[in-house]
Amino acid sequence: MTNQIKPAILMLLFFTVLTGIAYPLAVTFSAQTLFSSQANGSLLGSNELPLGSELIGQAFSRPEYFWGRPSATSPASYNGGASSGSNQGPTNPALIDAVQARIKALRDADPSHLEAVPVDLVTASASGLDPHISPAAATYQISRVAKARQMSPNSVSELVDRYTEARQWGILGEPRVNVLKLNLALDQHLK
């Protein structure tokens, strides 16, 4: 029995050091060396004042900013620690009411805009954290943002085009616009 305890304790110590110390240090060193921005949260803004992550949406509600997809996380919107969808089906009265309220808010923000509202402006993504909107959702908001910022719609449209990301590797996903990047570019445009 005693001859089995000593090897067991040595193996426990060896694997504790290997998997609990050496491996995490190697992964952390590799990530910080090769992918520093991503390993630190893909933060946007200045080094002194990060304004957000390009991977997690934010709640923009002022008319001079593009608005992102609604968030279904709780207790607060865009809560990275509570990533989830609403799990409400298309016939759920709560979802129907929420979508109608979001459409009304978009119409109230720009009453002259009578086109159909893109679905990603009124429904949450599966994670509730999506930082992107479709180019159609960005285009839908151009007139409101241009009016609020006293810019020409063409200038705002050019920024939307510049910040529209293509499919990944040309085949994966759909074209998309990162709302935080676009709003930061709008702020820079005014300086």
Buried (B, 14 or more C-beta within 10 A) or exposed (E): EEEEEEEEEEEEEEEEEEEEEEEEEEEEEEEEEEEEEEBEBBBBEEEEEEEBBBBBBBEBEEBBBBBBBBBBBEEEBBBBEBBBBBEBEEEEEEBEEBBEEBBEEBEEBBEEBEEEBBEBBBBBBEBBBBBBBBBBBBBBBBBBBBBBBEBEEEEBBEBBEEBBBEEEEEEEEEEBBBBBBBBBBBEEEEE
